[in-house]
Amino acid sequence: MLINIKLTSTILNALQDLRIYSTHRGNGRRFSIDQTISFDSKARIEPYVGFCVGQKLFSAGAFSYAHSELDPLQRIGRYCSIASSIKNFSAKHPLEFLSTSHFNFCDIEFYRQALEDLNKEKYTEFNVFPYKTYDAPAQIGHDVWIGDNVLLGRNINIGTGSVIGANSVVTHDVPPYAIVAGVPARIIRYRFPDNLIAKLLGLEWWDYSFTDFYNLPYPEPEKFVDHLQNLIDSGKISKFQPDNRPFAERLISKLDELGEPVPDSLSKALIFEKEREALNDRFPVPESCTNWHRAELDPRDGALMRFFAYQAWTEIDVTEDTSAIEFLVNFHVSTEAIDKFEVSVSGYKLTKILAGQDSLGRHRVRFEIPFHSNTGKRVVRLDLFCPISRRPSLQYANSKDSRILSLAISKPKLINTTRSQ
C-alpha cells in the first residue's frame, strides 16, 4: 500500500534522527516543508541511506545511496551505489496474441467506452484474456554499483558485489561479483577469482558496519577477508543490526517521541497492514504463488475471502474420508467466471458440483476427490484456474482491490463422506 505524507519541520527532523537522507553530499537537505514523499507500507529502510533525487522512498540497506527515483517496491541491499536515470522495464505486452495492443488483455476505460459507443446494438462486457503484464522490479543485492542510464528487467536478481556498466539493458539475473555491460548486458568479467568470491559470499561482510573495520586493508581483498574473519571469530565485532521494523512503524515511533501528530495516511496504512497481516494468517497461501491477492472480509457478514487472478495454487490436508473440497465463491466477475472455475490435483481436473447459494448469494462450489489417503492424512496441492477476468471488485461488496481479478474464494473446506450423507 503506497503511503503519501506531506513533510513538516518535525517530520524532516524525524527523518534526520532516523538517519534517512535526501542527499549524500554535504549537510544540506533536499526535502523541504510541504513536499510530499511516498513509500510502500512494507518498505524497510535502514539508517544511513541517501535518496538523492525524487520523492519516492524504497527498501534500502544501510550505507547505500541512489541518484535515481526507483519503484517504491524496489529493494536494494547495503553499500549500494546507484547512479542517475536507472529505470525498470514497463508493463509487458503479449507477443503471442493477435495484437500487442491493450484492447485484448487489459481493461482500459477508453477501450470500454469505444465498445459501448461503437457496438450499441450488441453491447457485451469487456472481454479480457489472461495475461500477466506486471512483474516485480529487479531486486538488487549488497555492494552493487549501477552506472548511469541503466534499464533493468523485471523479476530479475542483481547479485551481490556486481557492477553494471552505464547505458546497459539488463534482461537476466546478474551473478554475484560479475561485471556486465551492453545491450543486452553480458558478462565482461568477474571482479575477483572464484575462490575469493566464495570467501566474500561466505563471510557476508556487508552484515557489519564499516566503522568496525575501517582500518583494514580494503585494497587487498584477500587480506581483508582474513583480518575480518579474525575479528569475527574473536568476538571483537558483531553484526550491525539496526531496528528492522517497517519504515512506517519506525517513523510513527519517532513522531510520537517528538510529540508530532501522526499523519492520517500513515496511521491508517499501519492499521490496514496489521489487519491484512491478521487476515493473511487466517487464510495463508504459498509465498511462491504471486497470483493470490490480499485476503478481505465480506462487509456483509465478515466472511473471509481471498482474490486470485487466472491461476493460483494452495495446499490442504485431506483424510481418508474426504469426498470433496468446497469453496465459497463471491465477488465474481460474472456467472461465466464460476462456470469456468477449475481445480486440479497433479494435473487431474476434479469434477465440479454447484451446491447452491447461501443467503447472501455466494456460490458453494464443490470439487469431488476421486482418491483416498492410505496414510490417513496427506497434504494435497490444489491448482486453481479461471480464465475469466475483469476489474469488478469496486462494484462488488465494497472491495478496495482495483486490479484485474478472476474470483474471490473462501479458504477450502473439506467435505466428509459421513457428514455429507
N, C-alpha and C positions, 0 to 999 in steps of 0.2 A: 504494500500500500504506500503510495507516494505521499509524503508529508511536505506541505509548504508552510513556512513560517516567515513572518516579517521581522527583520532584525531591529532590536532596540539596543541601547547602550549597554544594558545589563546582559543581554544575550551575547553581544560582542565580547564582553568581559568573561562570560561563561566559556565561550569558545577559546579565549586566551588561557583560562585556567585549565581547560581540558587539553591544552596544547594542540589545538586544531588551527592551522594557519592558512591564510589566504595568499601567502607568498612565501618563497623560500630564500628571499634576499632581504637584508636589512631588517629594520624593526617596524616597517610600515604596515598598515592594514589596508588591504584591498577592499574588503567588505565594508559597507557603511550603513548607517541607520536608514531604515525604511526600505532597504533592499530585501528581496525575498530569496531565501535559499530553499532547496528541495533535496530530499533524501528518502530512501526507502525505509520503511518502519523496521525492517530486519537488518539494515546495514550495521556493520560492526567496524568502527573506526578507532584505531589505536592512537595513542598520543604521539606527537612529533610527526605529523603528517601535513603536507602542504598541498592545498588545492589552488593552483596558481592562476587559473582562468575560470570564467563561468560561475554559475551559482548552484550547480548540481554536485552534491557530495555522493560518494560511493564507498563501499567497503574497502578499507586500505590498512595495511600493516604499518607498524612503526618505522620511522626514518625513510618513508617514501614520499615522493612528490610527483605531481602531474601538471604539465602545461597544456593539457587537453581536458575538455569537459566530456567525460565519459558517461556511458549509460549508468543510470542510478543502480542497476542490478549488477554492475561490474564488480569484480573482486580482484584486488591486486595484493601481493604479499608484501613483506618487509624489504627495505633497502632497494626499492624500485625507482628507476629514473625514467619518467615518461615525457617525451618531448611534445612538441606542438602538433596540432591538426591530426591527432590519432582518431580514427573512426572505426566503427563496426559495420559490417555489411548491413544493408537494409533488408526488408522482408523479401522472402523468396517468392518466385513465380513458377508455375508448373510448366516445365519444358515439355512434358509428355502429354499435356492436354491439347485440345484443338487450338487454343489460343493462350498466350501468356497474360492476356487481359484479366483484370479483376472480376469481370462480369460472371465468370463461371466458377469462381471459388471464394468470393468474398462479398458479403452483403454490404454494399455501399449505397448511401442514401440516393445519389443521383441516378444510379442504375435502377434502384427500386422505383423512383419517380418516372423514369423512362418506360419501365414496364407498365406502369399504371397509365401513363399518357398515351402510349403507342399501341396498347393492347386492350383498349377499353371494353371491347365486346367479349373478350375472353381472358379476363384478368385472373391470374393464378398467383399463389405465393411464390416468393423468390426462391429459385432452386439453387442451392449451394452444394457443391460436391466436396468430399473430404480432401483437405489439403492443409498441411501444417506450414504456415507461412513464416513463423517467427521462432527462432531458436535463441537460447541463452547467449549473451555476449561472451566473447573469449575470456577465459579465466587465466589470470596471469600469476605465475609463481613468485618466488622471492629473488631478489638481486637480479631483476630483469631490466635491461636497458633497451628502450624502443626509440628509434630515431624519428625525425620529423616526417609527417605526411604518410604514415603507415596505415594501410587498410587491413583490418582484422576480420577473418571469417568468424561466423557464429558457431557456437558449440564446439570450440576447439580449446586446447590447453597450450599455454605458452610456458615451457618448462623453466624451472629454477635455474638461474645463472645464465640464461640465454641472452643473445643480443640480436636485435632485428634492425637491419640497415634502413636508412632513410628511403622513403618512396616505395617501399616494398608492399606487395599484396600477399598476405599470409592466408592460405586456404586450408592448411592441415596443421596437426599438432606439431609443436616445435620441441625437440628433445632437450633435456637439461644440458646447459653449457654449450649448446650449438650456436654458431653464428650463421644467421640466414640473411639472404638479401635477394632482390629481384622480383619479377612479375611473371609467373607466380614465384614466391620466395622459395629458394632452395638452400640446402646446407652448403656453406662455403668451407667451413672447417669447424673444429671444436676448440674451445678456449684452452683446454688442458688435455693431457693424456688420459686414457681411460682409467688408469689406476688412481690418479689424483681426483678425477671426477667422482669415482666411487667413494673415496675418503671424504670429500666435501659433502656429498649427499648423506653419507653415514653420520658425519659429525653434526650436521644441521646447525651450522654456526649462526645462522640468522635468528635462531631462538634466543640469542644472547644480545645484550646491549653492547654496542661498540665501545661504550665508556669503560667496559670491563677488560677490553683487550686493545685499547688504543695505542699501547706501546709495543705491540707485537709486530713482527716483520711482514707487513702487507705485501711488499713487492716480491716476496719469496713464499708463494702459497704452500709449498711442501713444508717449510719450516714453520709457517703459521699454523698449519694443521697440527703438527706435533706439539707446539707450545700451548695451543688452546686445549688440546686433549689433556695435557698435563694439568692445566688449571682446573678443568672439569673434574678429572679423576681425583685431584687433591681436595676438591670441595671448596676451592678458593673463589669460584664464581658460580652463580646459579642462573637459571633461565630468567629472562625478562618476561614477567607475567603481569601486565597491567590489567586493569578492570576490563573484562571481556564481555560485559553486558552490551546489548544493542545500543547504538549511539543515542537513540531516542530516550532510553531509560537513563543513561548517564547524563544527558542534557537536562532532563527533568530533575534529577537529584541535585545537580549543580544550581539550577534556578531556584529550587526550594532553599538551598543553602544560602543563596544570595538574596532571598526574600522577594524574588520576582514572580509575579503570577505566570503560571504556565499557559502558553497559548492553547486555545481550544483545539486547534487542529492537532497539536502534539498529544494532548491528554486523551482525546477521542481515539487517535490512532493507536495509542498504547492499550487502551481498553479493548479496542477491536482486535488487536493482535492476541491479547490474553484470552479473549473469548474464542477466537478462531483456534488457538492452540488447544483449548479445552475440548472443542468440538472435534478437532482432528484426532485427539487422543481417544475419543469415543468411537470414531469411525476411521481407524488407521488404514492407510493404503501403502503399497510399496514405494519407497523413495525413487526407485529406478523407473517408475511409470510416470511420465510427465503429462499424461493426458487427463489425469484427475485434477479437478479444481477444488477450491476450498469447500469444507462442509458448512452447511447452513441449517437453520431451524425454520420449518414452515411456521410462519407467524400465526397461522390459524389454530394450531394445536401443539406446536413445539416439536413436531416430528423431525428427527434428524435425517437430512438428505445430503447427498454429495453429487455434484455435476461431473460428467465426463464428456469428452469430445471424441467422437468417431470410434476410438477403440482404447480400452484400458484393461488392466488386469488386477486381480486381488486374490487373496488366499483364504481358505476356510477349512476348518476341521470337520470331516464327515465321519459318521459312525456306521456300524453295520445296519442299523435300522433306518438310515436316512433314505428317503424315497424321492425327495425333491428339494430344490432350493427356491425360496420365494423372495422376490423384491417388491417393495412398494415403489411405484413409479409416479413421479409428479413433475410439474413444470415442463411438460413435454412440448416439443416444438409443434407437433401435430399428431393426430391419431396415427398417421402413417409411420411416425418415428417408433411408436410402440409396436406396430406390426413388424417393423424391420429389426427390432431389438433381438440380438442373438447372444447366446452364451455357449462357449465350447470348453471342453476339457481334453487336453492332449490332442487337439485337432478334431475331436469328435463333437459335432454340433448337437447340443441337447434338445430334446423335444420340448416345445413351449406350450404352456396351458394358460389361457387368460382366465383368472379366477374371480372375475368381477371387480367391482369398485367399492371403496369404503364410503362413508357418509360424506366425505369431502371431495369425492370424485377422483381420488387417487386409484390407480390401477394396481391390482395384485397380480403379478406375473410370476408363474411358476415354471421351473425347468426340471424335468424328470432326470433322476440319477439312475442310469441303467446298470450300475455295478454296486457291489458291496465291499466293505473293507474286511479283509481277512484278519487283520491285526486288531480289529475292534475300533481303531481310530487312526485316521491319517490326514495329512494336510493335502488339499487339492487346490491347484491353481485354476481359477476361473478366468477365461478370456472373454471380455465383453466387446460387442461390436454393434454400432448403429450408424449407418451411412447417411442418415438424415440429420442435417444441422441447420440451425438458424441462430439468430440473436434474439431469443424470445424472453429472456429472463426478466427484463424490466416490465413485461406485460403480465407475468405470472407470479403470483404470491409475493410481490414486492421484493423480489431478489435484487441484490445490488450488483450482481455479476453481469457485465455487458458484453462479455466475449461470445464468440460463436460457439454454441454448445449443442449437444445432442439430447441427453436426458439427465434428469436428476433421479437418483435411486436411493433407497434406504440401504442400510447395512444388510447383507444377505442373511436370510433366516432359514434354518434347517427345518424341513417338514419331516416329522417322524411317522413311520409307517403305521404304528399302532394308534397314534393320535389322529391320523387323517382318516382312519377307517371308522 
